[in-house]
Amino acid sequence: MSEFHKTLMGQKYYNNDLPALIKSITRLCEAMEAQNDINEKLLKESKKNNNFKLKEINERSHPEL
């Protein structure tokens, strides 16, 4: 098995399959990072909106405050 890299199958694996796999995983990670950035922005926006709504509800419920 230590001669795998010398076989046609081994050469294909190291020259084509493995680099393609690495490229695919890299693209997947980049897509996940981009989605995480979007989710983080949406969460911050949602929290702002919820805080505004809570403040509005409190002001309506307790106008003296």
N, C-alpha and C positions, 0 to 999 in steps of 0.2 A: 504494500500500500504506500510505501514511501516514494514510489516512482510515479504516482498518480499525475503529477504535473507534466510528465513526459508523454503521457498518452494523449490521443486526440480528444478524448472526453475531458481530460484534465486541462488541456490547453483551452478548450472551449469554455470550460468552467471559469478558469482564472482570467481569460482574456475577454469574455463576453458576458457570461451569466453573472458573475460576482460584481463586476462594475455596474451592470444594469440594475442589480438588486440594491446596491448602495445608492445609486441615483434615485431609484424609486423610494427608498426609505427616506432619503434627504428631502425629496419633494413632499412626502407625506408629513414629515416633521415641520416643514415650512408652512404647509397648509394648516396644520394644527395650531401653530404659533399665531398665524394670521387670524384664525377663528377665535383663539383665546383672547386676542387683542379686541376683536369685535365684541365678544361676550363681556369683557371687562368694561368697555365703554357703555354697552347697553345696561349693564348692572348699575353703573354709576348714575346714568340717566334715570333709571327706574327708581333708584333711591332718592334722587333729587325730587322727582315727581311725587313720590310717596310722602316725603317730608313736607313738601308744599301742601299736599292734600290734608295731611294731619294738622298742619298749622291752621289751614283754612277751617277745618272742622272744629278745632279748639276755639278759634275766634268766634265762630258762630254759636257754639255751645256756651261760651263764657265771654261775652262781650266786655265785661268789666275788667278782664285781665289784659 
